[in-house]
Amino acid sequence: MTTLEEVILEIIKFRNDRDWEQFHNSKDLALAISIEVSELNQLFLWKGPKDVNETKLAEEVADILIYILLLAHKHNLDIPEIIHNKLKTNAIKYPVNKAKGSSKKYNEL
């Protein structure tokens, strides 16, 4: 099984082999994430939720994750740690007894 750290190292090697780090400032990585998310959304546009092309879906999700991991790496963010911390914050904002089965925002519960 490949670890997250191994995946990040593979992405960094791919980027560095092509001398692309010069283009990967935080602003442009954030814009790239947004653009790739738009491409993901386009796969679902005017279709039923189950009518998506799974191959293209996987490609867009990979593109999004690659840019997110590059941005996190650039800012020395520990992915498991920041996810864990966000889940703890959300557990407080969305207690099970109030949020279960509800799509309301935390300030509307």
C-alpha positions in Angstrom: 0.0 0.0 0.0 1.3 3.4 -1.0 1.4 6.0 1.8 0.4 9.6 1.4 4.0 10.7 1.9 5.1 8.4 -1.0 2.4 9.9 -3.3 3.6 13.4 -2.4 7.2 12.5 -3.2 6.1 11.0 -6.5 4.2 14.2 -7.4 7.2 16.4 -6.4 9.6 14.2 -8.5 7.2 14.5 -11.5 7.1 18.3 -11.1 10.8 18.7 -10.5 11.8 16.5 -13.5 9.9 19.0 -15.7 11.1 22.1 -13.9 7.5 23.2 -13.1 8.0 24.4 -9.6 8.7 27.8 -11.0 5.0 27.9 -12.0 3.6 26.6 -8.7 3.2 29.6 -6.5 0.4 29.5 -4.0 -1.9 31.7 -6.1 -1.6 29.7 -9.2 -2.0 26.4 -7.4 -5.2 27.7 -5.8 -6.4 28.8 -9.3 -5.5 25.5 -10.8 -7.5 23.7 -8.0 -10.5 25.9 -8.8 -10.2 25.3 -12.6 -9.9 21.5 -12.1 -13.0 21.5 -9.8 -14.9 23.3 -12.6 -13.8 20.5 -15.0 -15.1 18.0 -12.4 -18.4 19.9 -12.2 -18.6 19.9 -16.0 -18.7 16.1 -16.0 -22.0 16.2 -14.2 -23.6 19.2 -16.1 -26.9 18.3 -17.7 -26.6 14.7 -16.7 -28.0 12.5 -14.0 -25.7 11.9 -11.0 -25.0 8.3 -12.1 -24.3 9.2 -15.8 -20.8 10.4 -15.2 -17.8 8.9 -17.1 -15.9 7.1 -14.3 -12.6 7.3 -16.2 -12.9 11.1 -16.6 -14.1 11.4 -13.0 -11.0 9.6 -11.7 -8.7 11.9 -13.9 -10.3 15.1 -12.6 -10.2 13.9 -8.9 -6.5 13.1 -9.4 -5.8 16.5 -10.9 -7.5 18.2 -8.0 -5.7 16.1 -5.4 -2.3 16.7 -7.1 -2.7 20.4 -6.9 -4.0 20.3 -3.3 -1.1 18.2 -2.2 1.4 20.5 -4.0 -0.2 23.5 -2.2 -0.1 21.8 1.1 3.5 20.7 0.6 4.5 24.3 -0.3 3.1 25.5 3.0 4.4 22.5 5.1 0.8 21.4 6.0 0.5 17.9 7.4 -2.5 16.5 5.6 -3.6 14.0 8.2 -3.1 16.5 11.0 -5.1 19.3 9.3 -7.9 16.9 8.4 -8.0 15.6 12.0 -8.1 19.1 13.3 -10.9 20.1 10.9 -13.0 17.1 11.9 -12.6 18.0 15.6 -13.7 21.5 14.8 -16.7 20.3 12.8 -17.7 17.8 15.5 -18.2 20.8 17.8 -20.0 22.8 15.2 -22.2 19.9 14.1 -23.0 17.7 17.2 -24.6 14.5 16.2 -27.7 15.1 18.2 -28.4 18.3 16.2 -26.9 17.6 12.8 -27.8 14.0 12.1 -29.8 13.8 9.0 -29.8 17.5 8.5 -28.2 19.6 5.7 -28.5 22.8 7.7 -25.4 24.9 8.4 -24.1 24.9 11.9 -25.5 28.3 12.7 -29.0 27.1 11.7 -29.1 24.0 13.9 
